[in-house]
Structures are given as structure tokens and as C-alpha cells.
Amino acid sequence: MKSILLSFALLLTAQLSAQQYLTRQGNISFDAGSPLEDITAKSESASAVYDASSEKLGVQVLMTSFVFKRALMQEHFNENYVESETYPKASFKGLYKEGRAVGTLTIHGVSKEVDVPAEIAVQGEEASLRTEFPVTIEDFNVEIPGTVREKIDAEAKIVVDCTMKLRK
């Protein structure tokens, strides 16, 4: 009887883990530019995990992994705006439900509930995640000095594009 229960537990565990998709090379970009300044950055090292059986979704990115066109802009972003030493990561934890990602977005140490359009497509051993949504910078206590306020849009457009592999 114990061996039957153990076999069932192992089979159940294998089935559950077979539903998980993962990447550590996801793409996240943002655009906070205005007509006066082009302010875009991209990270190609975001982590994302999706559990198809529970619909749980998680995405995380190191703030220092964002690359800008100009090194000085990248330095100001990390040191003055998002304070990467104090707040090293941005993350989303939630669920994928009917074309929406619903959960908690944390940036700059501030967590907000979000409900944004998202698409997850599962094909064989891959799952792709795609979402695009605006974030109001002020909502996450990121201070923009008055001297550059006109150059930075009050809303940053976030784009997440990840291809996750089946976790074996």
C-alpha cells in the first residue's frame, strides 16, 4: 500500500512540474520618453515562470540589467531614480486569467495591484508571454527632479516578451 501511495505521489509531482514553464532570458523594455528626450531601456535577463495548471505567473528583473542607449542615462536611472542598490528588483506575482495578468507589481519598493492585458500561448514545450501596459512613475515613489520633468513622461510604457521552456 505504501508503494502505491508513493508511486501516486511521484506521478502527481511529475505531472504538476510538467506544467511549469521557465526562462531567465526574458525581455522587458520600457519607454518613458517625451517629445524632448528618447528614454528607452531593455533587459534581456528577466526571469519568468508560469504554472499552466494553477495559472500562477511570476516575472522578475534586476533593475541594473536595463541597458540604455547612453551610459549616463543608465547611471542616473540606477543611482538617482530607481535606486537600484536599495531596490534591486522589480517583480510581478499573480495569475494569468482569461487574457489578463492580475496580481501585484512591485517597483522601487512599492507594491500595487494591477490588472493588465496579457497573452500566454502554450505550444508543446514552450510558453510565450506578451504584455504591454502603462505604469505611472509617481505611483511607485520614483522622484523626478523638476529640471528634467519635461523630458520624462509621467507614464512609462512597459513591454514584457518572454519565451519560457517547459521545466523538466
Phi and psi restraints in degrees (value plus and minus 20) as a CYANA .aco file:
   2 LYS   PHI     -82.2   -42.2
   2 LYS   PSI     -59.9   -19.9
   3 SER   PHI     -87.3   -47.3
   3 SER   PSI     -52.5   -12.5
   4 ILE   PHI     -87.9   -47.9
   4 ILE   PSI     -64.9   -24.9
   5 LEU   PHI     -83.8   -43.8
   5 LEU   PSI     -61.9   -21.9
   6 LEU   PHI     -83.1   -43.1
   6 LEU   PSI     -64.0   -24.0
   7 SER   PHI     -81.9   -41.9
   7 SER   PSI     -62.3   -22.3
   8 PHE   PHI     -83.4   -43.4
   8 PHE   PSI     -63.1   -23.1
   9 ALA   PHI     -82.8   -42.8
   9 ALA   PSI     -62.3   -22.3
  10 LEU   PHI     -85.8   -45.8
  10 LEU   PSI     -60.9   -20.9
  11 LEU   PHI     -84.5   -44.5
  11 LEU   PSI     -63.7   -23.7
  12 LEU   PHI     -82.7   -42.7
  12 LEU   PSI     -64.0   -24.0
  13 THR   PHI     -81.5   -41.5
  13 THR   PSI     -63.3   -23.3
  14 ALA   PHI     -83.0   -43.0
  14 ALA   PSI     -60.7   -20.7
  15 GLN   PHI     -87.1   -47.1
  15 GLN   PSI     -61.0   -21.0
  16 LEU   PHI     -85.7   -45.7
  16 LEU   PSI     -64.6   -24.6
  17 SER   PHI     -89.1   -49.1
  17 SER   PSI     -44.5    -4.5
  18 ALA   PHI     -89.5   -49.5
  18 ALA   PSI     -32.2     7.8
  19 GLN   PHI    -113.7   -73.7
  19 GLN   PSI     -21.4    18.6
  20 GLN   PHI    -117.2   -77.2
  20 GLN   PSI     114.0   154.0
  21 TYR   PHI    -138.6   -98.6
  21 TYR   PSI     122.5   162.5
  22 LEU   PHI    -166.4  -126.4
  22 LEU   PSI     126.1   166.1
  23 THR   PHI    -165.9  -125.9
  23 THR   PSI     134.4   174.4
  24 ARG   PHI    -142.7  -102.7
  24 ARG   PSI      -5.0    35.0
  25 GLN   PHI    -150.4  -110.4
  25 GLN   PSI      18.1    58.1
  26 GLY   PHI     -97.3   -57.3
  26 GLY   PSI     135.6   175.6
  27 ASN   PHI    -123.7   -83.7
  27 ASN   PSI     108.1   148.1
  28 ILE   PHI    -151.6  -111.6
  28 ILE   PSI     110.7   150.7
  29 SER   PHI    -151.6  -111.6
  29 SER   PSI     140.5   180.5
  30 PHE   PHI    -163.2  -123.2
  30 PHE   PSI     134.9   174.9
  31 ASP   PHI    -151.4  -111.4
  31 ASP   PSI      93.8   133.8
  32 ALA   PHI    -140.0  -100.0
  32 ALA   PSI       3.4    43.4
  33 GLY   PHI     -97.4   -57.4
  33 GLY   PSI     147.6   187.6
  34 SER   PHI    -152.8  -112.8
  34 SER   PSI     157.8   197.8
  35 PRO   PHI     -79.0   -39.0
  35 PRO   PSI     -41.0    -1.0
  36 LEU   PHI    -108.9   -68.9
  36 LEU   PSI     -40.7    -0.7
  37 GLU   PHI    -172.1  -132.1
  37 GLU   PSI     118.0   158.0
  38 ASP   PHI    -110.5   -70.5
  38 ASP   PSI      88.9   128.9
  39 ILE   PHI    -143.7  -103.7
  39 ILE   PSI      73.1   113.1
  40 THR   PHI    -150.7  -110.7
  40 THR   PSI     132.1   172.1
  41 ALA   PHI    -171.7  -131.7
  41 ALA   PSI     137.0   177.0
  42 LYS   PHI    -162.7  -122.7
  42 LYS   PSI     121.4   161.4
  43 SER   PHI    -137.6   -97.6
  43 SER   PSI     117.0   157.0
  44 GLU   PHI    -133.8   -93.8
  44 GLU   PSI       2.5    42.5
  45 SER   PHI    -152.8  -112.8
  45 SER   PSI      13.2    53.2
  46 ALA   PHI     -95.2   -55.2
  46 ALA   PSI     127.9   167.9
  47 SER   PHI    -120.1   -80.1
  47 SER   PSI     118.9   158.9
  48 ALA   PHI    -162.7  -122.7
  48 ALA   PSI     122.4   162.4
  49 VAL   PHI    -158.8  -118.8
  49 VAL   PSI     117.8   157.8
  50 TYR   PHI    -154.0  -114.0
  50 TYR   PSI     107.5   147.5
  51 ASP   PHI    -125.2   -85.2
  51 ASP   PSI      85.2   125.2
  52 ALA   PHI     -83.4   -43.4
  52 ALA   PSI     -49.9    -9.9
  53 SER   PHI     -95.7   -55.7
  53 SER   PSI     -55.3   -15.3
  54 SER   PHI    -122.5   -82.5
  54 SER   PSI     -29.6    10.4
  55 GLU   PHI      46.3    86.3
  55 GLU   PSI      -3.9    36.1
  56 LYS   PHI     -93.4   -53.4
  56 LYS   PSI     120.7   160.7
  57 LEU   PHI    -156.2  -116.2
  57 LEU   PSI     114.7   154.7
  58 GLY   PHI    -159.5  -119.5
  58 GLY   PSI     118.7   158.7
  59 VAL   PHI    -157.2  -117.2
  59 VAL   PSI     119.3   159.3
  60 GLN   PHI    -164.9  -124.9
  60 GLN   PSI     122.8   162.8
  61 VAL   PHI    -163.6  -123.6
  61 VAL   PSI     118.7   158.7
  62 LEU   PHI     -96.0   -56.0
  62 LEU   PSI     111.2   151.2
  63 MET   PHI     -83.4   -43.4
  63 MET   PSI     -52.7   -12.7
  64 THR   PHI     -92.5   -52.5
  64 THR   PSI     -28.5    11.5
  65 SER   PHI    -103.5   -63.5
  65 SER   PSI     -28.5    11.5
  66 PHE   PHI     -93.8   -53.8
  66 PHE   PSI     110.7   150.7
  67 VAL   PHI    -130.4   -90.4
  67 VAL   PSI     109.8   149.8
  68 PHE   PHI    -126.1   -86.1
  68 PHE   PSI     145.2   185.2
  69 LYS   PHI     -87.8   -47.8
  69 LYS   PSI     -51.1   -11.1
  70 ARG   PHI    -140.8  -100.8
  70 ARG   PSI     112.4   152.4
  71 ALA   PHI     -80.4   -40.4
  71 ALA   PSI     -57.2   -17.2
  72 LEU   PHI     -84.3   -44.3
  72 LEU   PSI     -57.9   -17.9
  73 MET   PHI     -83.9   -43.9
  73 MET   PSI     -61.4   -21.4
  74 GLN   PHI     -84.0   -44.0
  74 GLN   PSI     -62.3   -22.3
  75 GLU   PHI     -82.4   -42.4
  75 GLU   PSI     -66.2   -26.2
  76 HIS   PHI     -83.8   -43.8
  76 HIS   PSI     -60.8   -20.8
  77 PHE   PHI     -76.5   -36.5
  77 PHE   PSI     -70.6   -30.6
  78 ASN   PHI     -93.3   -53.3
  78 ASN   PSI     -60.0   -20.0
  79 GLU   PHI    -105.7   -65.7
  79 GLU   PSI     -62.9   -22.9
  80 ASN   PHI    -119.4   -79.4
  80 ASN   PSI     -51.7   -11.7
  81 TYR   PHI    -120.3   -80.3
  81 TYR   PSI     -83.7   -43.7
  82 VAL   PHI    -110.5   -70.5
  82 VAL   PSI     -26.6    13.4
  83 GLU   PHI      28.5    68.5
  83 GLU   PSI      43.1    83.1
  84 SER   PHI     -78.8   -38.8
  84 SER   PSI     -48.8    -8.8
  85 GLU   PHI     -87.6   -47.6
  85 GLU   PSI     -57.1   -17.1
  86 THR   PHI    -103.8   -63.8
  86 THR   PSI     -59.4   -19.4
  87 TYR   PHI    -144.4  -104.4
  87 TYR   PSI      59.0    99.0
  88 PRO   PHI     -91.6   -51.6
  88 PRO   PSI     -40.7    -0.7
  89 LYS   PHI    -149.5  -109.5
  89 LYS   PSI     133.5   173.5
  90 ALA   PHI    -135.3   -95.3
  90 ALA   PSI     125.7   165.7
  91 SER   PHI    -169.1  -129.1
  91 SER   PSI     138.0   178.0
  92 PHE   PHI    -149.8  -109.8
  92 PHE   PSI     112.1   152.1
  93 LYS   PHI    -152.8  -112.8
  93 LYS   PSI     105.1   145.1
  94 GLY   PHI    -199.6  -159.6
  94 GLY   PSI    -165.4  -125.4
  95 LEU   PHI    -150.3  -110.3
  95 LEU   PSI     132.1   172.1
  96 TYR   PHI    -123.5   -83.5
  96 TYR   PSI      95.6   135.6
  97 LYS   PHI    -155.1  -115.1
  97 LYS   PSI      97.4   137.4
  98 GLU   PHI      28.2    68.2
  98 GLU   PSI      33.5    73.5
  99 GLY   PHI      57.5    97.5
  99 GLY   PSI      -1.0    39.0
 100 ARG   PHI    -158.3  -118.3
 100 ARG   PSI     126.0   166.0
 101 ALA   PHI    -123.9   -83.9
 101 ALA   PSI      99.6   139.6
 102 VAL   PHI    -143.9  -103.9
 102 VAL   PSI     104.1   144.1
 103 GLY   PHI     149.9   189.9
 103 GLY   PSI    -169.9  -129.9
 104 THR   PHI    -132.4   -92.4
 104 THR   PSI     103.4   143.4
 105 LEU   PHI    -123.0   -83.0
 105 LEU   PSI     106.7   146.7
 106 THR   PHI    -140.1  -100.1
 106 THR   PSI     101.9   141.9
 107 ILE   PHI    -158.4  -118.4
 107 ILE   PSI     116.3   156.3
 108 HIS   PHI      37.0    77.0
 108 HIS   PSI      13.8    53.8
 109 GLY   PHI      57.4    97.4
 109 GLY   PSI     -16.2    23.8
 110 VAL   PHI    -131.0   -91.0
 110 VAL   PSI     109.6   149.6
 111 SER   PHI    -127.8   -87.8
 111 SER   PSI     112.9   152.9
 112 LYS   PHI    -152.5  -112.5
 112 LYS   PSI     122.9   162.9
 113 GLU   PHI     -97.1   -57.1
 113 GLU   PSI     113.4   153.4
 114 VAL   PHI    -151.3  -111.3
 114 VAL   PSI     135.7   175.7
 115 ASP   PHI    -162.6  -122.6
 115 ASP   PSI      80.5   120.5
 116 VAL   PHI    -145.9  -105.9
 116 VAL   PSI     132.2   172.2
 117 PRO   PHI     -84.7   -44.7
 117 PRO   PSI     120.9   160.9
 118 ALA   PHI    -173.3  -133.3
 118 ALA   PSI     136.2   176.2
 119 GLU   PHI    -152.1  -112.1
 119 GLU   PSI     106.6   146.6
 120 ILE   PHI    -141.0  -101.0
 120 ILE   PSI     104.3   144.3
 121 ALA   PHI    -139.3   -99.3
 121 ALA   PSI     102.1   142.1
 122 VAL   PHI    -123.0   -83.0
 122 VAL   PSI     104.6   144.6
 123 GLN   PHI    -156.6  -116.6
 123 GLN   PSI      89.0   129.0
 124 GLY   PHI      39.6    79.6
 124 GLY   PSI    -138.9   -98.9
 125 GLU   PHI    -117.0   -77.0
 125 GLU   PSI      -4.5    35.5
 126 GLU   PHI    -149.8  -109.8
 126 GLU   PSI     129.2   169.2
 127 ALA   PHI    -153.3  -113.3
 127 ALA   PSI     109.2   149.2
 128 SER   PHI    -127.2   -87.2
 128 SER   PSI     118.7   158.7
 129 LEU   PHI    -136.9   -96.9
 129 LEU   PSI     112.0   152.0
 130 ARG   PHI    -162.0  -122.0
 130 ARG   PSI     108.2   148.2
 131 THR   PHI    -171.1  -131.1
 131 THR   PSI     132.0   172.0
 132 GLU   PHI    -164.1  -124.1
 132 GLU   PSI     107.0   147.0
 133 PHE   PHI    -178.0  -138.0
 133 PHE   PSI     136.7   176.7
 134 PRO   PHI    -109.2   -69.2
 134 PRO   PSI     130.0   170.0
 135 VAL   PHI    -148.5  -108.5
 135 VAL   PSI     106.9   146.9
 136 THR   PHI     -99.1   -59.1
 136 THR   PSI      95.8   135.8
 137 ILE   PHI     -76.9   -36.9
 137 ILE   PSI     -63.3   -23.3
 138 GLU   PHI     -79.9   -39.9
 138 GLU   PSI     -51.0   -11.0
 139 ASP   PHI     -81.4   -41.4
 139 ASP   PSI     -40.7    -0.7
 140 PHE   PHI    -129.9   -89.9
 140 PHE   PSI       3.4    43.4
 141 ASN   PHI      34.9    74.9
 141 ASN   PSI      12.8    52.8
 142 VAL   PHI    -110.2   -70.2
 142 VAL   PSI      96.4   136.4
 143 GLU   PHI    -107.9   -67.9
 143 GLU   PSI     110.7   150.7
 144 ILE   PHI    -130.9   -90.9
 144 ILE   PSI      98.0   138.0
 145 PRO   PHI     -80.6   -40.6
 145 PRO   PSI     126.3   166.3
 146 GLY   PHI     -76.3   -36.3
 146 GLY   PSI     -50.7   -10.7
 147 THR   PHI     -86.3   -46.3
 147 THR   PSI     -44.1    -4.1
 148 VAL   PHI    -139.6   -99.6
 148 VAL   PSI     -15.5    24.5
 149 ARG   PHI     -75.6   -35.6
 149 ARG   PSI     -57.4   -17.4
 150 GLU   PHI     -91.7   -51.7
 150 GLU   PSI     -39.8     0.2
 151 LYS   PHI    -107.0   -67.0
 151 LYS   PSI     -36.5     3.5
 152 ILE   PHI    -134.9   -94.9
 152 ILE   PSI     106.1   146.1
 153 ASP   PHI     -86.6   -46.6
 153 ASP   PSI     124.2   164.2
 154 ALA   PHI     -85.9   -45.9
 154 ALA   PSI     -43.9    -3.9
 155 GLU   PHI    -136.8   -96.8
 155 GLU   PSI     113.4   153.4
 156 ALA   PHI    -120.2   -80.2
 156 ALA   PSI     114.2   154.2
 157 LYS   PHI    -109.2   -69.2
 157 LYS   PSI     101.0   141.0
 158 ILE   PHI    -122.5   -82.5
 158 ILE   PSI     114.4   154.4
 159 VAL   PHI    -146.3  -106.3
 159 VAL   PSI     105.5   145.5
 160 VAL   PHI    -135.7   -95.7
 160 VAL   PSI     108.3   148.3
 161 ASP   PHI    -162.0  -122.0
 161 ASP   PSI      82.8   122.8
 162 CYS   PHI    -148.3  -108.3
 162 CYS   PSI     118.7   158.7
 163 THR   PHI    -131.8   -91.8
 163 THR   PSI      95.6   135.6
 164 MET   PHI    -123.5   -83.5
 164 MET   PSI     126.1   166.1
 165 LYS   PHI    -123.1   -83.1
 165 LYS   PSI     127.9   167.9
 166 LEU   PHI     -79.0   -39.0
 166 LEU   PSI     109.4   149.4
 167 ARG   PHI    -102.4   -62.4
 167 ARG   PSI     103.5   143.5
